[in-house]
């Protein structure tokens, strides 16, 4: 699956499905970043 196929697949997803997905991904990134920052402090 190449980049354009993936973009087309993402574009075909309903919005109510994409928004929670992005929120979960953003939360995970924030949590990982926070954990790494905390580790760096020590």
Residue frames as qw, qx, qy, qz and C-alpha x, y, z in Angstrom:
[[0.000, 0.889, 0.458, 0.000, 0.00, 0.00, 0.00],
 [0.466, 0.242, -0.008, 0.851, 1.62, 3.23, -1.11],
 [0.088, -0.221, -0.328, 0.914, 1.16, 6.76, 0.19],
 [0.336, -0.002, -0.285, -0.898, -1.60, 7.75, -2.26],
 [0.534, -0.261, -0.766, -0.243, -3.58, 4.57, -1.62],
 [0.360, -0.327, -0.668, 0.563, -3.36, 5.26, 2.08],
 [0.080, 0.159, 0.105, -0.978, -4.53, 8.87, 1.61],
 [0.465, -0.120, -0.531, -0.698, -7.48, 7.66, -0.49],
 [0.522, -0.302, -0.793, 0.086, -8.32, 5.10, 2.21],
 [0.207, -0.287, -0.491, 0.796, -8.15, 7.75, 4.92],
 [0.217, 0.056, -0.163, -0.961, -10.32, 10.05, 2.80],
 [0.514, -0.213, -0.676, -0.484, -12.99, 7.34, 2.52],
 [0.330, -0.271, -0.788, 0.444, -13.28, 6.96, 6.30],
 [0.222, -0.819, -0.431, -0.307, -16.23, 8.72, 7.94],
 [0.085, 0.678, -0.284, 0.672, -15.33, 11.80, 9.95],
 [0.690, -0.584, 0.144, -0.403, -16.76, 10.43, 13.20],
 [0.977, -0.088, -0.038, 0.189, -14.26, 7.58, 12.91],
 [0.604, 0.489, -0.179, 0.603, -11.23, 9.75, 12.06],
 [0.177, -0.782, 0.171, -0.572, -11.63, 12.33, 14.84],
 [0.801, -0.555, 0.180, -0.136, -11.45, 9.88, 17.80],
 [0.922, 0.143, -0.005, 0.359, -8.55, 8.13, 16.07],
 [0.375, 0.648, -0.172, 0.640, -6.59, 11.38, 15.81],
 [0.453, -0.748, 0.183, -0.448, -7.41, 12.20, 19.43],
 [0.943, -0.313, 0.103, 0.055, -6.12, 8.82, 20.60],
 [0.783, 0.335, -0.048, 0.522, -2.93, 9.17, 18.53],
 [0.085, 0.760, -0.166, 0.623, -2.36, 12.71, 19.80],
 [0.681, -0.655, 0.159, -0.286, -2.89, 11.54, 23.39],
 [0.963, -0.091, 0.044, 0.251, -0.43, 8.68, 22.93],
 [0.570, 0.531, -0.108, 0.617, 2.20, 11.01, 21.47],
 [0.216, -0.781, 0.177, -0.558, 1.70, 13.47, 24.33],
 [0.853, -0.495, 0.118, -0.119, 1.97, 10.65, 26.91],
 [0.901, 0.118, 0.000, 0.417, 5.13, 9.21, 25.34],
 [0.335, 0.669, -0.121, 0.652, 6.68, 12.67, 25.01],
 [0.465, -0.753, 0.158, -0.438, 5.83, 13.43, 28.64],
 [0.944, -0.310, 0.077, 0.085, 7.35, 10.14, 29.79],
 [0.760, 0.334, -0.047, 0.556, 10.53, 10.77, 27.82],
 [0.047, 0.763, -0.140, 0.629, 10.79, 14.33, 29.17],
 [0.702, -0.653, 0.129, -0.254, 10.36, 13.01, 32.70],
 [0.950, -0.072, 0.038, 0.301, 13.12, 10.45, 32.13],
 [0.530, 0.572, -0.086, 0.620, 15.43, 13.16, 30.80],
 [0.297, -0.837, 0.115, -0.445, 14.95, 15.21, 33.99],
 [0.866, -0.491, 0.093, 0.023, 16.38, 12.48, 36.19]]
